[in-house]
Amino acid sequence: MNTALNTKVGHFSQAFLRVAIATAFFSAVMDRFGIWGPPGTENVSWGNWENFLAYSNTINFYASPAIGSFLAIVATILEILFGVLLIIGFKTRQIAFGTGILLTLFGIPMVFAFGIHPTFTYSVWVGAAGAFLLASVPTYKWGVDSLLGEKRKSSQE
């Protein structure tokens, strides 16, 4: 298949997008664990897990605090897992699609809790759209998917 996404520029673009989405996830996770600095530090959104839980429960206003805390834990686990899998390029299509869904599920309640503006400030829709675009790429170079694909090809010959 000779499409624009199946060229050297396309291969670079999909790898760059994988890393960009993954590092955005990692940065958010590091913020909620205080790695970027304590609360109140410039460019720190939460600075600790407690502040992140309060934020998460505000976004998930429709859920009880216990369910909101559970959702925060699940989101954090998925952000770490999806980030690692995007970086190494394993099951990229499925993980990218899951990432698009996850970011959309973040964005919708953000709109109801805070209005539309924060979803633009935090690039939620850009991330979701990028993830869905990544899920549509025909081949994934420079990752485990590519290595497994090459092994499958050579074993079929």
C-alpha positions as CSV (number, residue, x, y, z in Angstrom):
1,M,0.0,0.0,0.0
2,N,1.5,3.3,-1.1
3,T,-0.2,6.0,0.8
4,A,1.1,9.2,2.3
5,L,1.2,7.5,5.7
6,N,3.2,4.7,4.3
7,T,6.3,6.8,3.4
8,K,9.4,7.9,5.3
9,V,7.6,11.0,6.4
10,G,4.6,9.0,7.4
11,H,6.6,6.5,9.3
12,F,8.4,9.3,11.2
13,S,5.1,11.1,11.8
14,Q,3.4,8.0,13.4
15,A,6.4,7.4,15.6
16,F,6.5,11.1,16.6
17,L,2.8,11.0,17.4
18,R,3.2,7.8,19.5
19,V,6.0,9.5,21.6
20,A,4.1,12.8,21.8
21,I,0.9,11.2,23.2
22,A,2.9,8.9,25.5
23,T,5.0,11.8,27.0
24,A,1.8,13.8,27.5
25,F,0.4,10.9,29.6
26,F,3.7,10.5,31.5
27,S,3.8,14.2,32.3
28,A,0.3,14.2,33.7
29,V,1.1,11.1,35.8
30,M,4.3,12.7,37.1
31,D,2.4,15.8,38.0
32,R,-0.1,13.9,40.1
33,F,2.7,12.2,42.0
34,G,4.6,15.5,42.7
35,I,7.5,14.7,40.4
36,W,7.3,18.1,38.6
37,G,7.1,19.9,42.0
38,P,4.8,20.5,45.0
39,P,1.4,22.2,44.7
40,G,1.7,25.8,43.8
41,T,4.9,25.4,41.8
42,E,4.8,27.1,38.4
43,N,3.5,24.9,35.6
44,V,2.3,22.2,38.2
45,S,-1.4,21.4,37.9
46,W,-1.8,19.2,41.0
47,G,1.5,18.5,42.7
48,N,0.2,15.5,44.6
49,W,-2.2,12.7,44.5
50,E,-4.7,14.3,46.9
51,N,-5.1,17.4,44.7
52,F,-5.4,15.2,41.6
53,L,-8.2,13.2,43.3
54,A,-10.0,16.4,44.2
55,Y,-9.7,17.5,40.5
56,S,-10.8,14.1,39.3
57,N,-13.8,14.1,41.6
58,T,-14.8,17.6,40.3
59,I,-14.7,16.3,36.7
60,N,-16.5,13.2,37.7
61,F,-19.2,15.1,39.5
62,Y,-21.8,12.6,38.5
63,A,-20.1,9.8,40.5
64,S,-19.7,9.3,44.3
65,P,-16.2,10.2,45.7
66,A,-15.4,6.5,46.0
67,I,-16.2,5.9,42.4
68,G,-14.4,9.1,41.4
69,S,-11.3,7.9,43.2
70,F,-11.6,4.5,41.5
71,L,-11.9,6.3,38.1
72,A,-8.8,8.4,38.9
73,I,-6.8,5.2,39.7
74,V,-8.0,3.5,36.5
75,A,-7.2,6.5,34.4
76,T,-3.7,6.7,35.9
77,I,-3.1,3.0,35.3
78,L,-4.3,3.3,31.7
79,E,-2.2,6.4,31.1
80,I,0.9,4.6,32.2
81,L,0.1,1.4,30.3
82,F,-1.0,3.2,27.1
83,G,2.1,5.4,27.3
84,V,4.5,2.5,27.6
85,L,2.8,0.5,24.8
86,L,2.8,3.6,22.5
87,I,6.5,4.2,23.2
88,I,7.5,0.6,22.4
89,G,5.0,0.4,19.5
90,F,3.1,-2.7,20.7
91,K,-0.5,-3.3,19.6
92,T,-0.3,0.3,18.4
93,R,-3.6,0.3,16.5
94,Q,-5.6,-1.0,19.5
95,I,-3.8,1.1,22.0
96,A,-4.2,4.3,19.9
97,F,-7.9,3.6,19.5
98,G,-8.2,3.0,23.3
99,T,-6.2,6.3,23.9
100,G,-8.6,8.2,21.7
101,I,-11.6,6.8,23.7
102,L,-9.9,7.5,27.0
103,L,-9.1,11.1,26.0
104,T,-12.7,11.6,24.8
105,L,-14.0,10.2,28.0
106,F,-11.8,12.8,29.8
107,G,-13.0,15.6,27.6
108,I,-16.7,15.2,27.8
109,P,-17.1,15.5,31.6
110,M,-14.5,18.3,31.5
111,V,-16.9,20.3,29.3
112,F,-19.7,19.7,31.8
113,A,-17.6,20.4,34.9
114,F,-15.5,23.4,33.7
115,G,-16.8,24.5,30.2
116,I,-15.2,23.9,26.8
117,H,-12.2,26.2,27.3
118,P,-10.1,23.9,29.5
119,T,-10.4,21.0,27.0
120,F,-8.7,23.3,24.4
121,T,-6.1,24.5,26.9
122,Y,-5.1,21.0,27.8
123,S,-5.4,19.9,24.1
124,V,-7.8,17.0,25.0
125,W,-9.4,17.0,21.6
126,V,-6.1,17.3,19.7
127,G,-4.8,14.3,21.7
128,A,-7.9,12.3,21.0
129,A,-8.0,13.2,17.3
130,G,-4.3,12.4,17.0
131,A,-4.8,9.0,18.7
132,F,-7.7,8.2,16.4
133,L,-5.5,9.2,13.4
134,L,-2.7,7.0,14.7
135,A,-5.2,4.1,14.9
136,S,-5.8,4.5,11.2
137,V,-2.1,4.3,10.1
138,P,-1.5,1.3,7.8
139,T,1.9,0.2,9.2
140,Y,3.8,1.1,12.3
141,K,7.6,1.3,11.9
142,W,10.2,1.5,14.7
143,G,8.4,-0.6,17.3
144,V,7.5,-4.0,18.4
145,D,4.6,-4.2,15.9
146,S,7.1,-3.7,13.1
147,L,9.5,-6.4,14.4
148,L,6.6,-8.9,14.9
149,G,5.3,-8.1,11.4
150,E,8.8,-8.7,9.9
151,K,9.1,-12.0,11.8
152,R,5.6,-13.1,10.5
153,K,6.6,-12.2,6.9
154,S,9.8,-14.2,7.1
155,S,8.1,-17.2,8.7
156,Q,5.5,-17.3,6.0
157,E,8.1,-17.4,3.2
